[in-house]
């Protein structure tokens, strides 16, 4: 076992969670706009809706290849994502 191997019980880093979400959104929005609520994609990206919400705020500020916008709020935030 190498010294760089992480125990399986450790949580993935925030960076890897953010990257996983960004890749998912890039794939889904490659042909145009994507509208979603965090609770409906949580299982697909293996993140909680709360984690997705926090990461979406970060992506809205940092992603250069995606346009991320809080679109509306009805029982949960709806996000709008499209390629930049």
ROSE-4610 file (N, C-alpha, C; in Angstrom, 1 decimal, always signed):
// ROSE-4610
residu = [X/X/X/X/X/X/X/X/X/X/X/X/X/X/X/X/X/X/X/X/X/X/X/X/X/X/X/X/X/X/X/X/X/X/X/X/X/X/X/X/X/X/X/X/X/X/X/X/X/X/X/X/X/X/X/X/X/X/X/X/X/X/X/X/X/X/X/X/X/X/X/X/X/X/X/X/X/X/X/X/X/X/X/X/X/X/X/X/X/X/X/X/X/X/X/X/X/X/X/X/X/X/X/X/X/X/X/X/X/X/X/X/X/X/X/X/X/X/X/X/X/X/X/X/X/X/X/X/X/X/X/X/X/X/X/X/X/X/X/X/X/X/X/X/X/X/X/X/X/X/X/X/X/X/X/X/X/X/X/X/X/X/X/X/X/X/X/X/X/X/X/X/X/X/X/X/X/X/X/X/X/X/X/X/X/X/X/X/X/X/X/X/X/X/X/X/X/X/X/X/X/X/X/X/X/X/X/X/X/X/X/X/X/X/X/X/X/X/X/X/X/X/X/X/X/X/X/X/X/X/X/X/X/X/X/X/X/X/X/X/X/X/X/X/X/X/X/X/X/X/X/X]
num = [1/1/1/2/2/2/3/3/3/4/4/4/5/5/5/6/6/6/7/7/7/8/8/8/9/9/9/10/10/10/11/11/11/12/12/12/13/13/13/14/14/14/15/15/15/16/16/16/17/17/17/18/18/18/19/19/19/20/20/20/21/21/21/22/22/22/23/23/23/24/24/24/25/25/25/26/26/26/27/27/27/28/28/28/29/29/29/30/30/30/31/31/31/32/32/32/33/33/33/34/34/34/35/35/35/36/36/36/37/37/37/38/38/38/39/39/39/40/40/40/41/41/41/42/42/42/43/43/43/44/44/44/45/45/45/46/46/46/47/47/47/48/48/48/49/49/49/50/50/50/51/51/51/52/52/52/53/53/53/54/54/54/55/55/55/56/56/56/57/57/57/58/58/58/59/59/59/60/60/60/61/61/61/62/62/62/63/63/63/64/64/64/65/65/65/66/66/66/67/67/67/68/68/68/69/69/69/70/70/70/71/71/71/72/72/72/73/73/73/74/74/74/75/75/75/76/76/76/77/77/77/78/78/78/79/79/79/80/80/80/81/81/81/82/82/82/83/83/83/84/84/84]
x = [+0.8/+0.0/+0.9/+0.6/+1.4/+1.1/+2.0/+1.7/+0.7/+0.4/-0.6/-2.0/-2.2/-3.5/-4.3/-5.5/-6.4/-7.3/-7.6/-8.5/-9.9/-10.6/-11.9/-13.0/-12.7/-13.7/-13.6/-12.6/-12.4/-13.3/-13.9/-14.7/-13.9/-14.5/-13.8/-13.6/-12.5/-12.3/-13.3/-13.5/-14.4/-14.1/-12.8/-12.4/-12.9/-12.8/-13.2/-14.7/-15.4/-16.9/-17.3/-16.6/-16.9/-16.6/-15.5/-15.1/-16.2/-16.6/-17.6/-18.9/-19.3/-20.6/-20.4/-19.3/-19.0/-19.0/-18.4/-18.4/-19.8/-20.6/-22.0/-22.7/-22.6/-23.4/-22.9/-21.6/-21.1/-21.7/-21.8/-22.3/-23.8/-24.6/-26.0/-26.4/-25.5/-25.8/-25.1/-24.4/-23.6/-24.5/-25.7/-26.6/-27.5/-27.3/-28.1/-28.4/-29.4/-29.7/-30.2/-29.8/-30.3/-30.9/-32.0/-32.7/-32.9/-32.5/-32.7/-32.7/-33.3/-33.2/-32.3/-31.5/-30.5/-31.0/-32.2/-32.7/-33.0/-33.1/-33.4/-32.2/-31.0/-29.8/-28.8/-29.2/-28.4/-27.9/-28.8/-28.3/-27.4/-27.6/-26.8/-25.3/-25.1/-23.8/-23.2/-24.0/-23.6/-23.2/-24.1/-23.9/-25.3/-25.3/-26.5/-27.0/-28.3/-28.8/-28.1/-27.8/-27.2/-25.8/-25.0/-23.7/-23.8/-24.7/-24.9/-25.1/-26.0/-26.3/-25.1/-24.3/-23.1/-22.1/-22.0/-21.0/-21.5/-22.8/-23.4/-23.0/-23.0/-22.7/-21.2/-20.3/-18.9/-18.7/-19.5/-19.3/-19.8/-20.8/-21.4/-20.3/-19.4/-18.4/-17.1/-16.8/-15.5/-15.5/-16.6/-16.6/-16.5/-15.6/-15.4/-16.1/-16.3/-16.9/-18.4/-18.9/-20.4/-20.9/-22.2/-22.9/-23.9/-23.7/-24.5/-25.3/-26.6/-27.5/-28.6/-28.8/-30.0/-31.2/-32.1/-33.2/-34.4/-34.9/-36.1/-36.1/-37.0/-37.2/-38.6/-38.9/-40.2/-40.0/-40.0/-39.8/-38.3/-37.5/-36.1/-35.6/-34.3/-33.7/-33.7/-34.1/-33.9/-32.7/-31.8/-30.6/-30.7/-30.1/-30.0/-28.5/-28.2/-26.8/-26.8/-25.8/-25.6/-24.1/-23.6/-22.2/-21.9/-20.7/-20.4/-20.0]
y = [-1.2/+0.0/+1.2/+2.1/+3.3/+4.4/+5.3/+6.3/+7.3/+7.4/+8.3/+7.8/+6.5/+5.9/+6.4/+6.8/+7.4/+6.2/+6.2/+5.2/+5.4/+4.3/+4.4/+5.2/+5.3/+6.0/+7.5/+8.0/+9.5/+10.0/+11.2/+11.9/+12.4/+12.4/+13.1/+14.5/+15.1/+16.5/+17.4/+18.6/+19.5/+19.8/+19.8/+20.0/+18.9/+17.6/+16.5/+16.5/+16.9/+17.0/+18.1/+19.2/+20.3/+19.9/+19.2/+18.8/+17.8/+16.9/+15.9/+16.5/+17.5/+18.3/+19.1/+19.7/+20.5/+19.6/+18.5/+17.6/+17.1/+16.8/+16.4/+17.5/+18.7/+19.8/+20.1/+20.0/+20.3/+19.3/+18.0/+17.0/+17.2/+17.5/+17.7/+19.0/+20.0/+21.3/+21.5/+20.5/+20.7/+21.1/+20.7/+21.1/+22.3/+22.9/+24.1/+24.2/+25.0/+25.2/+24.0/+24.0/+23.0/+23.7/+23.3/+23.8/+22.6/+22.8/+21.7/+22.2/+21.3/+21.5/+20.5/+20.9/+20.0/+18.7/+18.6/+17.4/+16.4/+16.8/+15.9/+15.3/+15.9/+15.4/+14.8/+14.9/+14.5/+13.0/+12.1/+10.7/+10.5/+11.2/+11.1/+11.5/+12.5/+13.0/+12.6/+11.8/+11.2/+12.3/+13.3/+14.4/+14.8/+15.4/+15.8/+17.1/+17.3/+18.6/+19.8/+19.7/+20.8/+21.0/+19.9/+20.0/+20.7/+20.2/+20.7/+22.2/+22.7/+24.1/+24.9/+24.5/+25.2/+25.2/+24.1/+24.0/+24.8/+25.0/+25.8/+27.2/+27.7/+29.1/+29.3/+28.3/+28.4/+28.4/+27.5/+27.4/+28.6/+29.3/+30.5/+31.6/+31.5/+32.5/+32.2/+30.9/+30.4/+29.8/+29.2/+28.4/+29.4/+29.1/+30.0/+29.3/+28.0/+27.4/+27.1/+27.5/+27.4/+28.7/+29.0/+30.1/+29.5/+29.9/+29.3/+30.5/+30.3/+31.3/+30.7/+31.4/+31.0/+31.5/+30.6/+31.0/+31.4/+30.5/+30.8/+30.0/+30.3/+29.6/+29.3/+28.0/+27.5/+26.1/+26.1/+25.0/+24.5/+25.0/+24.8/+25.6/+25.9/+26.8/+26.0/+26.6/+26.1/+26.8/+26.0/+26.6/+26.5/+27.4/+27.5/+27.4/+26.4/+26.3/+26.2/+26.8/+26.7/+26.8/+26.3/+26.5/+28.0/+28.4/+29.8/+30.2]
z = [+0.0/+0.0/+0.0/-0.9/-1.0/+0.1/+0.3/+1.4/+0.9/-0.4/-0.9/-1.0/-0.7/-0.7/+0.5/+0.2/+1.2/+1.7/+3.0/+3.5/+2.9/+2.6/+1.9/+2.8/+4.1/+4.9/+4.8/+4.2/+4.1/+3.0/+3.3/+2.4/+1.2/+0.0/-1.1/-0.8/-1.4/-1.1/-1.8/-1.3/-1.9/-3.4/-3.7/-5.1/-6.0/-5.5/-6.3/-6.5/-5.4/-5.5/-6.5/-6.4/-7.3/-8.8/-9.0/-10.3/-10.8/-10.0/-10.4/-10.8/-10.0/-10.3/-11.6/-11.8/-13.0/-14.2/-14.2/-15.3/-15.7/-14.6/-14.9/-15.6/-15.0/-15.6/-17.0/-17.3/-18.6/-19.6/-19.2/-20.1/-20.4/-19.3/-19.4/-20.2/-20.1/-20.7/-22.1/-22.6/-23.8/-25.0/-25.0/-26.2/-25.9/-24.8/-24.5/-23.0/-22.7/-21.3/-20.5/-19.2/-18.3/-17.1/-16.7/-15.5/-14.6/-13.3/-12.3/-10.9/-10.1/-8.6/-8.1/-7.1/-6.5/-6.1/-5.5/-5.0/-6.1/-7.3/-8.4/-9.1/-8.9/-9.4/-8.4/-7.1/-6.0/-6.2/-6.5/-6.6/-7.8/-8.9/-10.1/-9.9/-9.0/-8.8/-7.4/-6.7/-5.4/-4.4/-4.3/-3.4/-2.8/-1.6/-1.0/-1.7/-1.7/-2.2/-1.6/-0.3/+0.4/-0.2/-0.4/-1.0/-2.4/-3.2/-4.5/-4.5/-3.6/-3.5/-3.2/-2.2/-1.8/-3.0/-3.7/-4.8/-6.0/-6.2/-7.3/-7.1/-5.9/-5.6/-6.0/-5.6/-5.9/-7.5/-8.1/-9.6/-10.3/-9.7/-10.4/-10.4/-9.4/-9.3/-10.0/-10.2/-10.7/-12.0/-12.5/-13.7/-14.9/-15.8/-17.0/-18.2/-18.2/-19.3/-19.2/-18.0/-17.8/-17.3/-17.7/-17.1/-16.1/-14.8/-13.7/-13.1/-13.0/-12.5/-11.6/-10.4/-9.6/-10.4/-10.8/-11.7/-11.0/-10.0/-9.3/-8.0/-7.1/-5.9/-5.7/-5.8/-5.4/-4.7/-3.4/-2.6/-2.6/-3.5/-3.6/-4.7/-4.7/-5.8/-7.1/-8.1/-9.5/-10.1/-10.6/-11.2/-12.7/-13.4/-14.8/-15.2/-16.1/-16.5/-18.0/-18.6/-20.1/-20.3/-21.5/-21.8/-22.0/-21.6/-21.8/-23.2]
